[in-house]
Amino acid sequence: MWIAELSRRTEVPVATIKYYLREGLLPAGESVGATRSRYGEAHVHRLRLIRALVESGGLSLARVRSVLAEVDEESLELHDVLGAAHSALIPDDLTATAESRRRVDELVVEHGWLVHPDSRDLLLLAGALDALDKVGYHLEDDLLETYAVAATKIAEAEVSHLPTDDRQRIVESGVLVTALGGPILLALRRLAQQNASANRYGTSRLSHLNHPPAGRA
Amino acid sequence: MWIAELSRRTEVPVATIKYYLREGLLPAGESVGATRSRYGEAHVHRLRLIRALVESGGLSLARVRSVLAEVDEESLELHDVLGAAHSALIPDDLTATAESRRRVDELVVEHGWLVHPDSRDLLLLAGALDALDKVGYHLEDDLLETYAVAATKIAEAEVSHLPTDDRQRIVESGVLVTALGGPILLALRRLAQQNASANRYGTSRLSHLNHPPAGRA
């Protein structure tokens, strides 16, 4: 297909597609003459992946680039399928106190998790605990444990739902569920917080949603 | 204290403090003569809150400004304590299909959650489900339910840990736990995903962490 059809099918403007091509996020099409190229289903697919990561995952283009590099890295071992998006989702400049790092390491040991010992999430986590401490809010052990137990259940469900057929599909699904499952989980948590807060502090302004109009079942 | 001491105590550069003052994120100090001002403990506290939201919460200054506006809004009802940070954490341009909106509404109804019927999280959630569908990854009902159950447990624990004494402290703690609890939860989930992925696909590269060195207990 020509670039106009690629644009129509993906709802991505032609100028944006050309930008992604120049930036190397999207592989070049097949050259037809000096100025035109043809594109295929792989381009449709890749464009949709980029848009999902940018629009719903909230990733910058630089982050998307490193995620895609990992998706395309055939030598990546399959157990790293879910790690592919991880480094791209974590800021670069992380620091934490030794005390918080010990607290995080202990948590991981207690849960028996297999993790990369130099995983930047360990540092990110410790840094966030430090940041809370610094403003006078100490995250209690039992709340941290609640997070860890919930995270375990979520991660197990997510990984068990990954496809098993095709390497590329497993990697892409892993990236998607990591990048977009995050916003989904946090949105659900905020809704549940509204409910918990209403139950604790009382409210007249919130209400149960009405059952959605018929027509779905 | 003078601005230099405020800077020293909060580890925020003087130039940054002056920028926050100009932008109205930090209230002005008490004027002493034409060019000098004195600052108090409230300024230390507010600066630390801003830095925690920016550095660990990942909020832009514009988002921080709207969070602080809600924190300072005395007329805000207490049950909205946890809602204070919410709108600031959600992007502005949200759309979703009616089908996904119905799916989200049904989920909320089934869980009996009290929520603002026009909460933007409902739309954010539906939009994220659409984005996954669009790239050919349908989030199955049982995985969505796993997210919702985990979100409920997390939210209840978070709200039950909020202080009860002072209105300002409740609101600030609610903002902090919402903004920083998110990155903490997502980091734990990525670590748990590493473990789940290693268990499913096998690995030679991951390892259990060693017990942290003694000296903590």
Interface residues (C-beta under 8 A of the other chain):
Chain A: H45 R48 L49 R51 A52 E55 S56 G58 E77 L78 H79 D80 V81 L82 G83 H86 L89 I90 P91 E99 R101 R102 D105 E106 V108 V109 H111 G112 W113 L114 V115 H116 P117 S119 D121 L122 L124 L125 G127 A128 L129 A131 L132 K134 V135 G136 Y137 L139 E140 D142 L143 L144 T146 Y147 A148 V149 A150 A151 T152 K153 I154 A155 E156 A157 E158 V159 S160 H161 L162 E172 S173 G174 L176 V177 T178 L180 G181 G182 P183 I184 L185 L186 A187 L188 R189 R190 L191 A192 Q193 Q194 N195 A196 S197 A198 N199 R200 Y201 G202 T203 R205 L206 S207 H208 L209 N210 H211 P212 P213 R216
Chain B: H45 R48 L49 R51 A52 E55 S56 G57 G58 E77 L78 H79 D80 V81 L82 G83 H86 L89 I90 P91 E99 R101 R102 D105 E106 V108 V109 H111 G112 W113 L114 V115 H116 P117 S119 D121 L122 L124 L125 G127 A128 L129 A131 L132 K134 V135 G136 Y137 L139 E140 D142 L143 L144 T146 Y147 A148 V149 A150 A151 T152 K153 I154 A155 E156 A157 E158 V159 S160 H161 L162 E172 S173 G174 L176 V177 T178 L180 G181 G182 P183 I184 L185 L186 A187 L188 R189 R190 L191 A192 Q193 Q194 N195 A196 S197 A198 N199 R200 Y201 G202 T203 R205 L206 S207 H208 L209 N210 H211 P212 P213 R216
